[in-house]
Amino acid sequence: MLSEEVRSSPEKLKRLLSADFMEIGVSGRCFYLKDVLEQLTYNSKLIAYIQGVQFFRLSNTLIQLIYQLKSKKDEADKFTFSQRTSLWRKENNRWKMFYHQATACGVTKS
């Protein structure tokens, strides 16, 4: 989801995101699949580093990821830090994200 290759391709994003996808962004705003497809493909140059990944199998068809993200939109920006969680479910033998939440935070481990 964080690579430019995926973020710039609506087809690849649709393979990873459920039709009922919902995100609560760092701003607190809600975004749905249509919104994310438009925004991610338009802003695909994200520079991002993931750390502190935790994986929880909630059932045979449901997993949760929790991680910290250090990111910026381009080289000129300053890094921002956020705590992230996403829920993935197995749909037709394929894992798809149906929920994502980002919470802004101060400084994380670098």
N, C-alpha and C positions, 0 to 999 in steps of 0.2 A: 504493500500500500504506500510505502514511502519513496519508492524508486520513481525516477522521472519516467521510466519506460511504462510503468503501470499507471501513474497519475496522468499521463498524457493520452491514455487510450480508454475511451468510453467502453469499448468491448472488454478489455481486461478488467476494468473496474466492475462491470456488470457480472463478470464471472466470480468476483470476490464478495460483492455486496448483495444482500437479499433484497427482493422486491419491496419488502416492508422496512428497509433500513431506516434508522433514525440516529442522529448524532446530537449530543448537547456539546456545543463548542466551548472553547475557553471563555468566550464572551457571555455564555449563558444562553445564547440563541439556539433554537432547534433547527436542524437541517434534515432533509429527507433525501432519498436517492436522487431525485431530479436535481436538487440543489447541489449536492456533492458532485454529481457528474459535470455540471456546468462549471463549478468553482475549481475543482481539482484539475480539469483539463485546461482551464485558463491559467491557473497558477501552478504549473508543474515543476518549477525550478527550485523546490524546497531543498534546503541543506539540513539534514537531520541525523541525530545520533541517538540511539536507544540504549538505555542501561537499566539494570535492576529488573529484568524480565522475570515475572512469575506466571506460571501456567497452572490452571486448576481444571481438572476434568470433573464437571458437575454431574454428568451422566454420559451414556454412550453416544449421545447426539448433541451434547452441549459442553462447550469449553469457555473459560474466561481467561483473558490475558490482562495482566497489570504490569505497567512499565512506566519509566520516566523518559521524557523526550526533551532533548536539547535541540532547538531548531531556529532557523531564520529563513526568510523568504529569498534573500540573495546575499551576495558577498558584502554589500554595503550595510546591511542591517546588523543589529546586535542580537545575540542569542537570547531566546526566551526559554523558559523551563516550564514543563507541565507534567502532571501526573495523569496517566491515561489508563482507561480500562475498556475492553471490548468483549462482547459476547458473540460467539460463533456457534452456529448450529449446522448439523449435517442435513443437507437438502439434496435428495436424489444422488446420494453417495458423493457429495461435494460439500466441503466446508465453506460456509458463507457467513460474513459478519452481518448481524442484524441490529446491533446496538453498539454505540461508541460514545464515551464521555471523556472530555478533556478538562482538567482543572488547573488553572494557572497556579504556579507556586514560586517561591523565591529561588534560591540557589540549591541545586542538587549536587551530588558528587560529580566531579569533572572527570 
